[in-house]
């Protein structure tokens, strides 16, 4: 058997190849381009072993290099960088860190401790596409929030009443109104009939025009004109960016809904209480459709970050902490799902209130509830079944037998 350690980087990758003896067979670097990756492939193909006997370790599970190796059907292990860091002292007492040393450590981790890790098992192309789009949508949503916060801060400086007129800064009626009236002086000159027409275009009762007009014409602090003129430009720029992002997010939502409908797991996940198409796509794509990578639901709970980490030894006091080494995209999605399920599932609300009654904080209670949901999701995906609320209500009644019932479980 052969073991290949790769210390990856943006421009080039350091490679270390060894066998069962641990002796270095080849040490080289390749550039992160077409020629470099094909050079690596050529060297791997010359090794006197089948692809199933060549084990490759790398500290990431995404990127061109990872996809390249998986597409060529090599056995790939994605190792956490903290694992490599903790094993470095085995081979260098000084704990020296260089690219060749890290590549050597990765190769030897596979040689001696491969049984502790599981190889990457790629999901279907559809699932991987949904994952990429869902993560990009999440990043765009965070960018939208950042722009909204900038917009609010700018308006507070010279035009604070604009923030009181509508339900939020990301609604279209707010964007259209402020683009037409980027200052208080212009808003006061805006005809009531045009304001009513604007409200009608956004399916809002024109009767609200008088309330909006009263707020605009109320007494406000006078802001120097130079501040107003300077901040107007910034606000109009932010509104253009916000409008563009809202259009792009709408397109993303359409594509996600179309893609998720093609996946065989979507009927199971969309049946969960409080799960929208966007949340369904995030959970499905992060778990993946290759469930064989998880030994059982406990493995999935650890991967999702909902299972706590215990610390105790001998007579020392046991402590339980939040798991940090996990798929943070999945952890975030499950946190949102747990929060949303409180209002959509009676047993979930009862369990949440029970945890709060026991002294758990809000976030800790949501993590515990998400941990329950992961177990349910794993069972549903394993059997390709849909959600049954009554079944889980009965389970909760048994689980909380003798405990105070804080709501009616129906």
C-alpha positions as CSV (number, residue, x, y, z in Angstrom):
1,X,0.0,0.0,0.0
2,X,1.0,3.6,-0.7
3,X,0.3,6.7,1.4
4,X,0.3,10.2,-0.1
5,X,0.3,13.3,2.0
6,X,-0.6,16.6,0.4
7,X,0.0,20.0,2.0
8,X,-2.2,22.1,-0.2
9,X,-1.9,25.8,-0.9
10,X,-3.3,28.4,-3.3
11,X,-0.4,28.3,-5.8
12,X,1.3,24.9,-5.3
13,X,1.0,21.7,-3.3
14,X,3.7,19.8,-1.4
15,X,3.6,16.0,-1.9
16,X,5.0,13.2,0.2
17,X,4.7,9.5,-0.8
18,X,5.6,6.6,1.4
19,X,4.7,2.9,1.9
20,X,4.2,0.5,4.8
21,X,7.8,0.9,5.8
22,X,7.5,4.6,6.4
23,X,10.5,5.4,4.2
24,X,10.0,8.4,1.9
25,X,9.6,7.2,-1.7
26,X,9.0,10.6,-3.4
27,X,9.0,14.2,-2.2
28,X,8.0,16.9,-4.7
29,X,5.7,19.8,-5.3
30,X,3.2,20.6,-8.1
31,X,1.7,23.8,-9.1
32,X,-2.1,24.3,-8.8
33,X,-2.7,24.3,-12.6
34,X,-3.4,21.9,-15.4
35,X,0.2,20.8,-15.9
36,X,0.8,20.4,-12.1
37,X,-2.3,18.3,-11.4
38,X,-1.6,16.1,-14.4
39,X,2.0,15.6,-13.2
40,X,0.6,14.4,-9.9
41,X,-1.8,12.1,-11.7
42,X,1.0,10.6,-13.8
43,X,3.2,9.9,-10.7
44,X,0.2,8.2,-8.9
45,X,-0.5,6.1,-12.0
46,X,3.1,4.8,-12.0
47,X,2.8,3.5,-8.4
48,X,2.8,-0.4,-8.5
49,X,-0.6,-0.6,-6.9
50,X,-4.3,-0.4,-7.6
51,X,-6.1,2.8,-6.9
52,X,-7.9,1.2,-4.0
53,X,-4.4,0.6,-2.4
54,X,-3.3,4.3,-2.8
55,X,-4.5,6.4,0.2
56,X,-4.3,10.2,-0.2
57,X,-4.6,12.6,2.7
58,X,-5.3,16.3,2.5
59,X,-6.5,19.0,4.9
60,X,-9.6,20.1,3.0
61,X,-12.6,18.5,1.4
62,X,-13.3,21.2,-1.2
63,X,-11.4,22.7,-4.1
64,X,-10.1,21.9,-7.5
65,X,-7.5,19.4,-6.3
66,X,-10.0,17.5,-4.2
67,X,-12.5,17.3,-7.0
68,X,-9.7,16.2,-9.4
69,X,-8.6,13.3,-7.2
70,X,-12.2,12.2,-6.5
71,X,-13.0,12.3,-10.2
72,X,-10.0,10.1,-10.9
73,X,-11.4,7.6,-8.3
74,X,-8.6,7.7,-5.7
75,X,-9.3,7.0,-2.0
76,X,-9.1,10.5,-0.4
77,X,-9.1,11.3,3.3
78,X,-9.9,14.9,4.5
79,X,-8.0,15.4,7.7
80,X,-8.8,18.2,10.2
81,X,-5.8,20.6,10.4
82,X,-5.8,20.2,14.2
83,X,-5.1,16.5,13.8
84,X,-2.0,17.2,11.7
85,X,-0.9,19.8,14.2
86,X,-1.3,17.4,17.2
87,X,0.7,14.6,15.3
88,X,3.6,16.8,14.2
89,X,5.5,16.3,17.5
90,X,5.6,12.6,16.7
91,X,8.2,13.2,14.0
92,X,9.7,16.6,15.1
93,X,10.3,17.2,18.8
94,X,10.8,20.9,17.9
95,X,7.3,20.9,16.3
96,X,8.9,22.6,13.3
97,X,6.2,23.5,10.7
98,X,7.1,23.5,7.0
99,X,5.2,22.4,3.9
100,X,7.4,19.2,3.4
101,X,7.0,18.3,7.1
102,X,3.2,18.7,7.0
103,X,3.0,16.5,3.9
104,X,5.1,13.9,5.6
105,X,3.0,14.0,8.7
106,X,-0.3,13.6,6.7
107,X,1.1,10.6,4.8
108,X,2.2,8.9,8.0
109,X,-1.1,9.6,9.8
110,X,-2.7,7.5,7.0
111,X,0.0,4.8,7.4
112,X,-0.5,4.4,11.2
113,X,-3.9,5.7,12.1
114,X,-6.0,5.3,8.9
115,X,-8.5,3.1,10.8
116,X,-9.6,6.1,12.8
117,X,-10.7,8.1,9.8
118,X,-13.2,7.6,7.0
119,X,-12.5,8.3,3.4
120,X,-14.5,10.9,1.5
121,X,-17.4,9.4,-0.3
122,X,-18.6,11.9,-2.9
123,X,-22.3,12.7,-3.2
124,X,-24.2,12.8,-6.4
125,X,-23.5,15.7,-8.8
126,X,-27.0,17.0,-8.1
127,X,-26.4,17.1,-4.4
128,X,-23.1,18.7,-4.8
129,X,-24.6,21.4,-7.1
130,X,-27.3,22.1,-4.6
131,X,-24.6,22.4,-1.9
132,X,-22.7,25.0,-3.9
133,X,-25.7,27.0,-4.7
134,X,-27.1,26.9,-1.2
135,X,-23.8,28.0,0.3
136,X,-23.5,30.8,-2.2
137,X,-27.1,31.9,-1.4
138,X,-26.2,32.0,2.3
139,X,-23.2,34.2,1.6
140,X,-25.3,36.5,-0.5
141,X,-27.8,36.8,2.3
142,X,-25.1,37.7,4.7
143,X,-23.9,40.3,2.2
144,X,-27.5,41.7,2.0
145,X,-27.6,42.0,5.8
146,X,-24.2,43.8,5.8
147,X,-25.5,46.3,3.2
148,X,-28.8,46.8,5.2
149,X,-26.8,47.6,8.3
150,X,-24.8,50.2,6.4
151,X,-27.9,51.7,5.0
152,X,-29.5,51.9,8.4
153,X,-26.5,53.6,9.9
154,X,-26.3,56.2,7.1
155,X,-30.0,57.0,7.3
156,X,-29.8,57.4,11.1
157,X,-27.2,60.2,10.5
158,X,-29.4,62.5,8.3
159,X,-32.8,60.9,7.6
160,X,-33.9,58.7,10.5
161,X,-37.6,59.0,9.9
162,X,-37.2,56.9,6.7
163,X,-36.6,53.9,8.9
164,X,-40.0,54.3,10.6
165,X,-42.1,54.4,7.5
166,X,-42.1,50.8,6.4
167,X,-41.6,47.3,7.9
168,X,-37.9,47.0,6.9
169,X,-35.1,48.2,4.8
170,X,-35.2,45.2,2.4
171,X,-38.8,45.6,1.3
172,X,-39.3,46.9,-2.2
173,X,-41.6,49.7,-1.3
174,X,-38.9,51.1,1.1
175,X,-36.3,51.0,-1.6
176,X,-38.5,52.6,-4.2
177,X,-39.6,55.4,-1.8
178,X,-36.1,56.3,-0.6
179,X,-34.8,56.3,-4.2
180,X,-37.5,58.8,-5.1
181,X,-37.0,60.7,-1.9
182,X,-33.4,60.3,-0.6
183,X,-33.8,63.2,1.9
184,X,-36.4,64.5,4.3
185,X,-36.8,67.8,2.3
186,X,-37.6,65.8,-0.9
187,X,-40.0,63.5,1.0
188,X,-42.0,66.5,2.3
189,X,-42.4,67.7,-1.3
190,X,-43.5,64.3,-2.5
191,X,-47.2,64.5,-3.6
192,X,-49.7,62.4,-1.6
193,X,-51.3,61.1,-4.7
194,X,-48.0,59.7,-5.9
195,X,-47.3,58.2,-2.5
196,X,-50.7,56.4,-2.8
197,X,-49.9,55.1,-6.2
198,X,-46.6,53.8,-5.0
199,X,-48.3,52.0,-2.2
200,X,-50.9,50.5,-4.6
201,X,-48.0,49.2,-6.9
202,X,-46.7,47.3,-3.9
203,X,-50.2,46.0,-2.8
204,X,-50.3,48.2,0.3
205,X,-53.5,50.0,1.2
206,X,-53.3,53.7,0.1
207,X,-54.9,54.6,3.4
208,X,-51.4,54.3,5.0
209,X,-50.3,57.3,3.0
210,X,-51.7,59.8,5.5
211,X,-49.9,58.1,8.4
212,X,-46.6,58.1,6.4
213,X,-47.2,61.7,5.5
214,X,-47.8,62.7,9.1
215,X,-44.5,61.1,10.2
216,X,-42.6,62.9,7.4
217,X,-44.1,66.3,8.2
218,X,-43.6,66.1,12.0
219,X,-40.9,68.1,13.7
220,X,-37.4,66.8,13.1
221,X,-33.9,67.9,14.0
222,X,-32.4,70.1,11.3
223,X,-29.4,68.4,9.7
224,X,-26.7,70.6,7.9
225,X,-27.1,70.5,4.1
226,X,-23.5,69.3,3.5
227,X,-24.2,66.2,5.6
228,X,-27.4,65.5,3.7
229,X,-25.8,65.9,0.3
230,X,-22.8,63.7,1.2
231,X,-24.9,60.8,2.8
232,X,-27.5,60.9,0.0
233,X,-24.9,59.6,-2.5
234,X,-23.9,56.7,-0.2
235,X,-27.6,55.8,0.5
236,X,-28.4,55.7,-3.2
237,X,-25.4,53.5,-3.9
238,X,-26.4,51.1,-1.1
239,X,-30.0,51.0,-2.4
240,X,-28.7,50.0,-5.9
241,X,-26.6,47.2,-4.4
242,X,-29.5,46.0,-2.2
243,X,-31.9,46.0,-5.1
244,X,-29.5,43.9,-7.2
245,X,-28.9,41.4,-4.3
246,X,-32.7,41.0,-3.8
247,X,-33.1,40.2,-7.5
248,X,-30.2,37.7,-7.4
249,X,-31.6,36.0,-4.3
250,X,-35.0,35.7,-6.0
251,X,-33.3,33.9,-8.9
252,X,-31.4,31.7,-6.5
253,X,-34.6,30.7,-4.7
254,X,-36.2,29.7,-8.0
255,X,-33.2,27.6,-9.0
256,X,-33.0,25.9,-5.6
257,X,-36.7,25.1,-5.6
258,X,-36.3,23.5,-9.1
259,X,-33.2,21.5,-8.1
260,X,-34.4,20.3,-4.8
261,X,-37.6,18.9,-6.4
262,X,-35.4,16.6,-8.5
263,X,-33.7,15.0,-5.5
264,X,-35.2,11.8,-4.1
265,X,-34.7,13.0,-0.5
266,X,-36.6,16.2,-0.8
267,X,-40.0,14.7,0.0
268,X,-38.7,13.4,3.3
269,X,-37.1,16.7,4.4
270,X,-39.8,19.0,3.1
271,X,-42.3,17.1,5.2
272,X,-40.5,18.3,8.4
273,X,-42.3,21.0,10.4
274,X,-41.0,24.5,9.6
275,X,-38.7,23.5,6.8
276,X,-38.8,25.7,3.7
277,X,-37.2,24.9,0.3
278,X,-34.1,26.9,1.2
279,X,-33.7,25.2,4.6
280,X,-34.4,21.8,3.0
281,X,-31.7,22.4,0.4
282,X,-29.1,23.4,3.0
283,X,-29.8,20.4,5.3
284,X,-30.0,17.9,2.4
285,X,-26.9,19.1,0.6
286,X,-24.7,19.4,3.8
287,X,-25.7,15.9,5.0
288,X,-25.3,14.6,1.4
289,X,-27.0,11.6,-0.2
290,X,-24.3,9.1,0.5
291,X,-25.4,8.1,4.0
292,X,-22.8,5.3,4.1
293,X,-20.2,7.9,5.3
294,X,-22.0,7.9,8.7
295,X,-21.9,4.7,10.8
296,X,-25.1,5.7,12.6
297,X,-27.0,8.7,13.7
298,X,-24.4,9.4,16.4
299,X,-21.8,10.0,13.7
300,X,-24.2,12.4,11.9
301,X,-24.8,14.3,15.2
302,X,-21.1,14.7,15.7
303,X,-20.6,15.8,12.1
304,X,-23.5,18.3,12.4
305,X,-22.1,19.8,15.7
306,X,-25.3,19.1,17.7
307,X,-23.7,16.4,19.9
308,X,-21.9,17.9,22.9
309,X,-18.3,17.1,23.8
310,X,-17.6,15.6,27.2
311,X,-14.5,16.3,29.3
312,X,-13.7,14.2,32.4
313,X,-10.9,12.0,33.8
314,X,-10.8,10.0,37.0
315,X,-12.3,12.0,39.9
316,X,-12.3,15.3,38.0
317,X,-15.7,16.9,37.5
318,X,-17.3,16.1,34.2
319,X,-18.0,19.0,31.9
320,X,-19.9,19.2,28.6
321,X,-19.1,21.8,26.0
322,X,-20.4,22.8,22.5
323,X,-18.7,20.9,19.7
324,X,-16.6,23.2,17.5
325,X,-15.1,20.7,15.0
326,X,-18.1,20.1,12.8
327,X,-19.8,21.1,9.5
328,X,-20.7,24.7,10.5
329,X,-23.0,25.2,7.5
330,X,-25.0,22.2,8.6
331,X,-24.9,23.3,12.3
332,X,-26.3,26.7,11.3
333,X,-29.1,25.2,9.2
334,X,-30.2,22.8,12.0
335,X,-30.1,25.6,14.5
336,X,-32.6,27.5,12.3
337,X,-34.7,24.4,11.8
338,X,-34.9,23.7,15.6
339,X,-36.0,27.3,16.2
340,X,-38.6,27.2,13.5
341,X,-39.9,23.8,14.7
342,X,-40.9,25.2,18.1
343,X,-43.9,27.0,16.5
344,X,-44.7,24.1,14.1
345,X,-44.4,20.9,16.3
346,X,-46.0,20.4,19.7
347,X,-43.5,17.9,20.9
348,X,-40.6,20.1,19.8
349,X,-42.1,23.0,21.8
350,X,-42.7,20.8,24.8
351,X,-39.0,19.5,24.7
352,X,-37.7,23.1,24.3
353,X,-39.8,24.3,27.3
354,X,-38.7,21.3,29.3
355,X,-35.0,22.1,28.7
356,X,-35.6,25.7,29.6
357,X,-37.4,24.6,32.8
358,X,-34.3,22.6,33.6
359,X,-32.2,25.7,33.4
360,X,-30.8,25.4,29.9
361,X,-30.1,28.6,28.0
362,X,-31.9,29.4,24.7
363,X,-29.1,28.4,22.4
364,X,-28.2,25.2,24.4
365,X,-31.9,24.2,24.4
366,X,-32.0,24.7,20.6
367,X,-28.8,22.6,20.2
368,X,-30.3,19.8,22.2
369,X,-33.5,20.0,20.2
370,X,-31.5,20.0,16.9
371,X,-29.8,16.9,18.2
372,X,-33.2,15.2,18.4
373,X,-34.0,16.3,14.9
374,X,-30.8,14.9,13.5
375,X,-31.7,11.5,14.8
376,X,-35.1,11.8,13.2
377,X,-33.7,13.0,9.9
378,X,-31.2,10.1,9.8
379,X,-34.0,7.6,10.3
380,X,-36.2,9.3,7.7
381,X,-33.4,9.4,5.0
382,X,-32.3,5.8,5.8
383,X,-35.8,4.6,5.1
384,X,-36.8,7.3,2.6
385,X,-39.9,8.0,4.7
386,X,-41.8,11.2,5.5
387,X,-42.3,12.8,8.9
388,X,-45.0,11.6,11.3
389,X,-45.8,14.0,14.1
390,X,-48.0,11.6,16.1
391,X,-45.3,9.0,16.3
392,X,-42.9,11.5,17.8
393,X,-45.5,12.9,20.2
394,X,-45.9,9.4,21.6
395,X,-42.1,9.0,21.9
396,X,-41.9,12.4,23.7
397,X,-44.6,11.3,26.2
398,X,-42.6,8.2,27.0
399,X,-39.3,10.2,27.2
400,X,-40.8,12.8,29.6
401,X,-42.8,10.4,31.7
402,X,-43.0,11.8,35.2
403,X,-41.8,15.2,34.1
404,X,-44.0,18.4,34.1
405,X,-45.9,18.7,30.8
406,X,-45.7,22.4,29.9
407,X,-48.1,22.3,26.9
408,X,-50.8,20.0,25.6
409,X,-49.2,17.4,23.3
410,X,-51.8,16.9,20.5
